[in-house]
Amino acid sequence: MTTETRTDPAPPAGTPTDATRPDGAQAGDAQAGGPRADQARIGETLAAVPGRRPRAGGKGRRLVRAGSLLAAAALWQLLTVTDAHLWLRFDRLPTLGEIGASAASRVTTPLYWLDLLQSLIRILTGFGLAAVAGVAAGVLVARSARAGDALTPLFEAVRPIPAIALVPVAILLFPADEQGIVFITFAAAFFPIMVSTRHAVRALPTLWEDAVRTLGGGRRHVLWHVVLPGILPGVFGGLSVGMGVSWICVISAEMISGELGVGYRTWMSYTIVDYPAVIVGMLTIGLLGWLTSAAVELAGRRVTRWLPRAEEAS
């Protein structure tokens, strides 16, 4: 009786052995699913994804963004200095030098900072109230059939009305212009937040709630531990949109019925034909809107950092 000796085939060329594995992991670790083996599998999977490109460096992306702003400024300067009169008329617009001189003179006055503070108080007050009311209303109409039947027709009838069109109503309702402007800001932000919250609640998998109820959780437990954490991405999407719409409406309301604020000062500069000051006001509005929207997005990232994320694009 002969004994047959079994010989394993040689590994293909280029296959890392236990002695040549770059991470130093043994074959037993790979079979057992050790952490290094898991990282290696993830890296190989990501590298094999078709069309996946490595993420660009942060420094290079910042240079590109700064370059785009500089290119736009250079184009503005070229068109205004040469008094370009193409299809668009740039001969009446101020140059960068005139805008810079106006900005330097305005930022040194207390009135500029008072206007800026007044607009910030209005936007934060109206937006804060809209955030609380919008999230509460969105959850209510999505979770309660009776509340949805009673409130949804009213919301859908008022939602298409532009918030700035409510200025006459605000003037009649509120005794002071300040309260009316806050009301306009609230109305502008409320509906995007409410609609985003409503859709986020309805998009939650019912399996989550069923699992909690199976384990003995009540409606309050489901609300605080399932619904509210689950809708956070959708809520912050609505908050970001609501912040942008709020700035549009608060500036418009200030132009119509305000006495202080960036919008009011920008409109007054236009009435006295101070075009450099108008551009300074526009740049101030854009900077304030960008900072507040970035703050909302940063808060959303911090609150939802427990969620798995795709590769960042910004």
Contacts in CASP RR format, 6 or more apart in sequence:
PFRMAT RR
TARGET T0000
AUTHOR 0000-0000-0000
METHOD contacts of the structure
MODEL  1
MTTETRTDPAPPAGTPTDATRPDGAQAGDAQAGGPRADQARIGETLAAVP
GRRPRAGGKGRRLVRAGSLLAAAALWQLLTVTDAHLWLRFDRLPTLGEIG
ASAASRVTTPLYWLDLLQSLIRILTGFGLAAVAGVAAGVLVARSARAGDA
LTPLFEAVRPIPAIALVPVAILLFPADEQGIVFITFAAAFFPIMVSTRHA
VRALPTLWEDAVRTLGGGRRHVLWHVVLPGILPGVFGGLSVGMGVSWICV
ISAEMISGELGVGYRTWMSYTIVDYPAVIVGMLTIGLLGWLTSAAVELAG
RRVTRWLPRAEEAS
11 17 0 8 1.000
16 22 0 8 1.000
18 26 0 8 1.000
18 27 0 8 1.000
23 36 0 8 1.000
23 39 0 8 1.000
23 40 0 8 1.000
24 36 0 8 1.000
25 34 0 8 1.000
25 36 0 8 1.000
25 37 0 8 1.000
25 40 0 8 1.000
29 36 0 8 1.000
29 37 0 8 1.000
30 37 0 8 1.000
30 40 0 8 1.000
46 52 0 8 1.000
55 311 0 8 1.000
55 312 0 8 1.000
73 96 0 8 1.000
76 93 0 8 1.000
76 96 0 8 1.000
77 95 0 8 1.000
77 96 0 8 1.000
78 84 0 8 1.000
79 90 0 8 1.000
79 93 0 8 1.000
80 90 0 8 1.000
80 91 0 8 1.000
80 93 0 8 1.000
80 94 0 8 1.000
80 95 0 8 1.000
80 96 0 8 1.000
81 95 0 8 1.000
82 90 0 8 1.000
83 90 0 8 1.000
83 91 0 8 1.000
84 90 0 8 1.000
84 91 0 8 1.000
85 91 0 8 1.000
92 275 0 8 1.000
93 275 0 8 1.000
93 279 0 8 1.000
94 102 0 8 1.000
94 275 0 8 1.000
94 276 0 8 1.000
94 279 0 8 1.000
98 276 0 8 1.000
99 276 0 8 1.000
99 279 0 8 1.000
99 280 0 8 1.000
99 283 0 8 1.000
100 276 0 8 1.000
100 280 0 8 1.000
101 276 0 8 1.000
102 274 0 8 1.000
102 276 0 8 1.000
102 277 0 8 1.000
102 279 0 8 1.000
102 280 0 8 1.000
103 280 0 8 1.000
103 283 0 8 1.000
106 112 0 8 1.000
106 277 0 8 1.000
106 280 0 8 1.000
107 113 0 8 1.000
111 265 0 8 1.000
112 265 0 8 1.000
114 260 0 8 1.000
114 261 0 8 1.000
115 260 0 8 1.000
115 261 0 8 1.000
115 262 0 8 1.000
115 263 0 8 1.000
115 264 0 8 1.000
115 265 0 8 1.000
116 261 0 8 1.000
116 262 0 8 1.000
116 284 0 8 1.000
116 288 0 8 1.000
118 260 0 8 1.000
118 261 0 8 1.000
119 250 0 8 1.000
119 251 0 8 1.000
119 254 0 8 1.000
119 261 0 8 1.000
119 262 0 8 1.000
119 263 0 8 1.000
119 288 0 8 1.000
120 288 0 8 1.000
122 178 0 8 1.000
122 181 0 8 1.000
122 182 0 8 1.000
122 185 0 8 1.000
122 250 0 8 1.000
122 254 0 8 1.000
122 261 0 8 1.000
123 185 0 8 1.000
123 243 0 8 1.000
123 246 0 8 1.000
123 247 0 8 1.000
123 250 0 8 1.000
123 288 0 8 1.000
123 292 0 8 1.000
125 182 0 8 1.000
125 185 0 8 1.000
126 182 0 8 1.000
126 183 0 8 1.000
126 185 0 8 1.000
126 186 0 8 1.000
126 189 0 8 1.000
126 246 0 8 1.000
127 185 0 8 1.000
127 186 0 8 1.000
127 189 0 8 1.000
127 242 0 8 1.000
127 243 0 8 1.000
127 246 0 8 1.000
128 189 0 8 1.000
129 182 0 8 1.000
129 186 0 8 1.000
130 185 0 8 1.000
130 186 0 8 1.000
130 187 0 8 1.000
130 188 0 8 1.000
130 189 0 8 1.000
130 190 0 8 1.000
130 193 0 8 1.000
130 242 0 8 1.000
130 246 0 8 1.000
131 189 0 8 1.000
131 193 0 8 1.000
131 239 0 8 1.000
133 186 0 8 1.000
133 190 0 8 1.000
133 194 0 8 1.000
134 190 0 8 1.000
134 193 0 8 1.000
134 194 0 8 1.000
134 197 0 8 1.000
135 193 0 8 1.000
135 194 0 8 1.000
135 197 0 8 1.000
135 235 0 8 1.000
137 151 0 8 1.000
137 155 0 8 1.000
137 190 0 8 1.000
137 194 0 8 1.000
137 197 0 8 1.000
138 194 0 8 1.000
138 195 0 8 1.000
138 197 0 8 1.000
138 198 0 8 1.000
138 201 0 8 1.000
139 197 0 8 1.000
139 198 0 8 1.000
139 201 0 8 1.000
139 223 0 8 1.000
139 227 0 8 1.000
139 228 0 8 1.000
139 231 0 8 1.000
140 147 0 8 1.000
140 148 0 8 1.000
140 151 0 8 1.000
141 147 0 8 1.000
141 148 0 8 1.000
141 151 0 8 1.000
141 152 0 8 1.000
141 155 0 8 1.000
141 194 0 8 1.000
141 198 0 8 1.000
142 148 0 8 1.000
142 197 0 8 1.000
142 198 0 8 1.000
142 201 0 8 1.000
142 202 0 8 1.000
143 201 0 8 1.000
143 223 0 8 1.000
143 227 0 8 1.000
155 191 0 8 1.000
155 194 0 8 1.000
158 191 0 8 1.000
159 191 0 8 1.000
159 195 0 8 1.000
163 184 0 8 1.000
163 185 0 8 1.000
163 187 0 8 1.000
163 188 0 8 1.000
163 245 0 8 1.000
163 249 0 8 1.000
164 184 0 8 1.000
164 188 0 8 1.000
164 248 0 8 1.000
164 249 0 8 1.000
164 252 0 8 1.000
164 253 0 8 1.000
164 256 0 8 1.000
166 183 0 8 1.000
166 184 0 8 1.000
166 187 0 8 1.000
167 184 0 8 1.000
167 253 0 8 1.000
167 256 0 8 1.000
167 257 0 8 1.000
170 179 0 8 1.000
170 180 0 8 1.000
170 181 0 8 1.000
170 183 0 8 1.000
170 184 0 8 1.000
170 253 0 8 1.000
170 257 0 8 1.000
171 177 0 8 1.000
171 180 0 8 1.000
171 257 0 8 1.000
173 180 0 8 1.000
173 183 0 8 1.000
174 180 0 8 1.000
174 183 0 8 1.000
177 257 0 8 1.000
177 258 0 8 1.000
177 259 0 8 1.000
180 253 0 8 1.000
180 257 0 8 1.000
181 250 0 8 1.000
181 253 0 8 1.000
181 254 0 8 1.000
181 257 0 8 1.000
181 258 0 8 1.000
184 249 0 8 1.000
184 250 0 8 1.000
184 252 0 8 1.000
184 253 0 8 1.000
185 246 0 8 1.000
185 249 0 8 1.000
185 250 0 8 1.000
185 253 0 8 1.000
187 249 0 8 1.000
188 242 0 8 1.000
188 245 0 8 1.000
188 246 0 8 1.000
188 248 0 8 1.000
188 249 0 8 1.000
188 250 0 8 1.000
189 242 0 8 1.000
189 243 0 8 1.000
189 245 0 8 1.000
189 246 0 8 1.000
192 238 0 8 1.000
192 241 0 8 1.000
192 242 0 8 1.000
192 245 0 8 1.000
193 235 0 8 1.000
193 238 0 8 1.000
193 239 0 8 1.000
193 241 0 8 1.000
193 242 0 8 1.000
195 238 0 8 1.000
196 234 0 8 1.000
196 235 0 8 1.000
196 237 0 8 1.000
196 238 0 8 1.000
196 239 0 8 1.000
196 241 0 8 1.000
197 231 0 8 1.000
197 234 0 8 1.000
197 235 0 8 1.000
197 238 0 8 1.000
199 234 0 8 1.000
200 230 0 8 1.000
200 231 0 8 1.000
200 233 0 8 1.000
200 234 0 8 1.000
200 235 0 8 1.000
201 227 0 8 1.000
201 231 0 8 1.000
204 226 0 8 1.000
204 227 0 8 1.000
204 230 0 8 1.000
204 231 0 8 1.000
208 226 0 8 1.000
209 222 0 8 1.000
209 226 0 8 1.000
209 227 0 8 1.000
212 218 0 8 1.000
212 221 0 8 1.000
212 222 0 8 1.000
212 225 0 8 1.000
212 226 0 8 1.000
213 222 0 8 1.000
232 300 0 8 1.000
232 303 0 8 1.000
232 304 0 8 1.000
233 304 0 8 1.000
233 307 0 8 1.000
236 296 0 8 1.000
236 297 0 8 1.000
236 299 0 8 1.000
236 300 0 8 1.000
236 303 0 8 1.000
236 304 0 8 1.000
239 296 0 8 1.000
239 300 0 8 1.000
240 293 0 8 1.000
240 296 0 8 1.000
240 297 0 8 1.000
243 289 0 8 1.000
243 292 0 8 1.000
243 293 0 8 1.000
243 296 0 8 1.000
244 289 0 8 1.000
244 293 0 8 1.000
247 285 0 8 1.000
247 286 0 8 1.000
247 288 0 8 1.000
247 289 0 8 1.000
247 292 0 8 1.000
251 262 0 8 1.000
251 263 0 8 1.000
251 266 0 8 1.000
251 285 0 8 1.000
254 260 0 8 1.000
254 261 0 8 1.000
254 262 0 8 1.000
254 263 0 8 1.000
254 264 0 8 1.000
254 267 0 8 1.000
255 263 0 8 1.000
255 264 0 8 1.000
255 266 0 8 1.000
255 267 0 8 1.000
258 264 0 8 1.000
262 281 0 8 1.000
262 284 0 8 1.000
262 285 0 8 1.000
262 288 0 8 1.000
263 281 0 8 1.000
263 285 0 8 1.000
265 277 0 8 1.000
265 281 0 8 1.000
266 277 0 8 1.000
266 278 0 8 1.000
266 281 0 8 1.000
266 282 0 8 1.000
266 285 0 8 1.000
269 275 0 8 1.000
269 277 0 8 1.000
269 278 0 8 1.000
269 281 0 8 1.000
270 278 0 8 1.000
END
